[in-house]
Amino acid sequence: MALLLACLLPAQAQVMRPDPRDPFEPLNRAMFTVNDVLDRALIKPVATAYSKAMPHWVRKSVANFFGNLGDVWSVANNAATLKGQATSDSLGRVMVNSTVGLLGLIDVASEMDIEKHPADFGLTLGRWGVKPGPYVVLPILGPFTLREVVALPLDYQGNLVNHVADQGTRDGLTVLNAIDVRESYLKAGDVIDAAALDAYSFTRDSYFQRQRYRQYDGEVPESPEDAP
């Protein structure tokens, strides 16, 4: 709490031009700073060590494995938004990668040009017209909109890792997944640091751009909109 309060005062000074999507910017900036301190002290060093210690093919297999689990949840969410082709592709990816791809370790589906359509419950809510709401930064988890925060409990249940019976195995897979995700963003973080950008604004704007891209399946309308 003391660290959060220490970060809050300089964070308020940085809010020069408020973004209407981010009404809680001072608090969000403070939480962003806390997360950044934790990341630099622990999470990033672990991800860097993982990147250096593990051969590329091992890291690729790990990413493929968790990507295949994500495709299972994408099947449900694409079906919930009545996206026939996306549902068919996602189901096809799971079937191919879970069998020929050795439980997803090998991404055979991509080699067969079966397109990936990532979808979670937050995206499903958005496609049914639920507005994103304000931008928020959660402890450790990072950037979200209120809509995605509301969807978190169901997305948690949709993650098959959370249904592994053995707690040790479940915890190990959860940690490995977090390290894999962080390792995939190592280069992006280095670019931000090297460019001396406002990391908070860059992360927030990138998040909204990514959400907007996902919302429209990559076919983003030319007219600007506040919602991602």
C-alpha positions in Angstrom: 0.0 0.0 0.0 2.8 2.4 0.8 4.4 1.7 -2.6 1.0 2.4 -4.3 0.6 5.7 -2.4 4.2 6.7 -3.3 3.5 6.1 -6.9 0.1 7.9 -6.9 1.4 11.5 -6.4 3.8 11.5 -9.4 1.2 9.6 -11.5 -1.3 12.5 -10.9 1.2 15.0 -12.2 1.7 13.0 -15.5 -2.0 13.2 -16.4 -1.7 16.2 -18.8 -4.5 15.4 -21.3 -7.1 13.0 -19.8 -8.2 10.2 -22.1 -12.0 9.7 -21.8 -11.5 5.9 -21.9 -9.3 6.2 -18.9 -11.1 8.1 -16.1 -9.1 6.4 -13.4 -5.7 7.3 -14.9 -3.9 8.5 -11.8 -4.8 5.3 -9.9 -4.1 3.2 -13.0 -0.7 4.8 -13.5 0.2 4.1 -9.9 -0.8 0.4 -10.3 1.1 0.3 -13.5 4.2 1.5 -11.7 3.8 -1.1 -9.0 3.4 -3.9 -11.6 6.4 -2.5 -13.5 8.5 -2.7 -10.3 7.4 -6.3 -9.7 8.0 -7.2 -13.4 11.6 -5.7 -13.4 12.5 -7.3 -10.1 11.1 -10.8 -10.7 8.9 -11.6 -13.7 11.1 -10.2 -16.5 14.4 -11.8 -15.1 12.6 -15.2 -14.9 11.3 -14.8 -18.5 14.7 -13.8 -19.7 16.4 -16.7 -18.0 13.8 -19.0 -19.6 14.4 -17.6 -23.0 18.2 -18.1 -22.7 18.0 -21.5 -21.1 15.4 -23.2 -23.3 16.0 -23.9 -27.0 13.7 -22.2 -29.4 11.9 -25.5 -30.3 11.1 -26.1 -26.6 9.7 -22.6 -26.1 7.7 -22.9 -29.4 6.2 -26.2 -28.2 5.2 -24.7 -24.9 3.6 -21.8 -26.7 1.8 -24.2 -29.1 0.5 -26.3 -26.2 -1.1 -23.3 -24.4 -2.3 -21.9 -27.7 -4.1 -25.2 -28.4 -5.8 -24.9 -24.9 -6.8 -21.4 -25.8 -8.4 -22.6 -29.1 -10.7 -24.8 -27.0 -12.2 -21.8 -25.3 -12.2 -19.9 -28.6 -14.6 -22.6 -30.0 -17.1 -21.9 -27.3 -16.9 -18.1 -27.7 -16.9 -18.0 -31.5 -20.0 -20.3 -31.4 -21.6 -18.0 -28.9 -21.3 -15.1 -31.3 -22.6 -17.2 -34.2 -19.4 -17.0 -36.2 -19.7 -20.2 -38.2 -16.3 -20.1 -40.0 -14.4 -19.0 -36.9 -16.1 -21.8 -34.9 -15.3 -24.4 -37.6 -11.7 -23.3 -37.9 -11.2 -23.2 -34.1 -12.7 -26.7 -33.7 -10.6 -28.0 -36.6 -7.4 -26.6 -35.0 -8.2 -28.3 -31.7 -8.9 -31.6 -33.4 -5.8 -31.6 -35.6 -3.3 -30.2 -33.1 -4.6 -32.4 -30.2 -4.1 -35.5 -32.3 -1.5 -35.2 -35.1 0.1 -32.3 -33.2 0.7 -34.4 -30.1 -1.6 -32.6 -27.7 -0.8 -29.3 -29.3 3.0 -29.3 -29.0 3.2 -29.0 -32.8 1.0 -26.5 -34.6 0.0 -28.7 -37.5 -3.2 -26.7 -38.1 -1.3 -23.5 -39.0 0.8 -25.5 -41.5 -2.5 -26.7 -43.0 -3.6 -23.0 -43.2 -6.4 -23.4 -40.7 -6.8 -19.9 -39.4 -6.7 -19.1 -35.7 -9.5 -17.0 -34.3 -8.7 -16.2 -30.6 -11.9 -15.3 -28.6 -12.6 -15.0 -24.9 -15.8 -14.1 -23.0 -14.9 -10.4 -22.9 -14.8 -10.4 -26.7 -18.1 -12.3 -26.8 -19.7 -9.6 -24.7 -18.3 -6.9 -27.0 -19.7 -8.6 -30.1 -23.1 -8.7 -28.5 -23.0 -5.0 -27.9 -21.7 -4.6 -24.4 -19.5 -1.5 -24.2 -15.9 -1.8 -22.9 -16.3 0.6 -20.0 -13.4 2.3 -18.4 -9.8 1.2 -18.7 -8.4 -0.4 -15.5 -5.0 -1.8 -14.5 -5.2 -4.8 -12.2 -2.4 -5.9 -9.8 -0.1 -8.3 -11.6 -2.7 -9.1 -14.3 -2.2 -5.7 -16.1 -4.5 -3.8 -18.5 -8.2 -4.5 -19.0 -11.5 -2.7 -19.6 -14.3 -3.1 -17.1 -16.0 -5.5 -19.5 -13.0 -7.8 -19.6 -12.8 -7.7 -15.8 -16.4 -8.8 -15.5 -15.6 -11.6 -17.9 -12.6 -12.8 -16.0 -14.4 -15.4 -13.8 -15.9 -17.2 -16.8 -12.6 -17.0 -18.7 -10.9 -18.5 -15.7 -13.3 -21.4 -15.9 -12.8 -21.7 -19.6 -9.0 -22.2 -19.2 -8.6 -26.0 -19.1 -5.4 -25.7 -17.0 -7.7 -24.6 -14.1 -9.5 -27.9 -14.2 -6.4 -30.1 -13.8 -7.1 -32.2 -10.7 -3.6 -32.3 -9.2 -2.8 -28.9 -7.6 0.9 -29.2 -8.1 0.5 -29.9 -11.8 -2.1 -27.1 -12.1 0.1 -24.6 -10.4 3.1 -25.6 -12.5 1.3 -25.2 -15.7 -0.1 -21.8 -14.6 3.4 -20.5 -13.8 4.8 -21.9 -17.1 2.0 -20.2 -19.0 2.7 -16.9 -17.3 6.5 -17.2 -18.1 5.7 -18.1 -21.7 3.5 -15.1 -22.2 6.0 -12.8 -20.6 8.8 -14.2 -22.7 6.8 -13.4 -25.9 6.8 -9.7 -24.9 10.5 -9.3 -24.1 11.4 -7.6 -27.3 8.4 -5.3 -27.2 9.4 -4.1 -23.7 13.0 -3.4 -24.9 11.7 -1.3 -27.7 9.6 0.9 -25.3 12.6 1.3 -22.9 15.0 2.2 -25.8 12.6 4.8 -27.2 12.1 6.4 -23.8 8.3 6.5 -24.5 5.6 7.0 -21.9 5.3 3.3 -21.2 1.9 3.7 -19.6 0.2 5.6 -22.5 1.9 3.3 -25.0 0.6 0.2 -23.2 -2.9 1.6 -22.9 -3.1 2.7 -26.5 -1.7 -0.6 -27.7 -4.2 -2.5 -25.6 -7.2 -0.6 -27.2 -5.8 -1.0 -30.7 -5.4 -4.8 -30.1 -8.9 -5.1 -28.7 -10.4 -3.1 -31.6 -8.5 -5.3 -34.0 -9.9 -8.5 -32.4 -13.4 -7.0 -32.1 -13.6 -6.7 -35.9 -11.6 -9.8 -36.8 -8.8 -7.6 -38.3 -11.2 -5.7 -40.6 -11.3 -2.5 -38.6 -13.7 0.2 -39.9 -12.0 3.4 -41.1 -14.1 5.7 -38.9 -12.7 6.1 -35.4 -14.7 4.8 -32.5 -14.0 4.9 -28.7 -14.9 1.3 -28.2 -12.1 -1.3 -29.0 
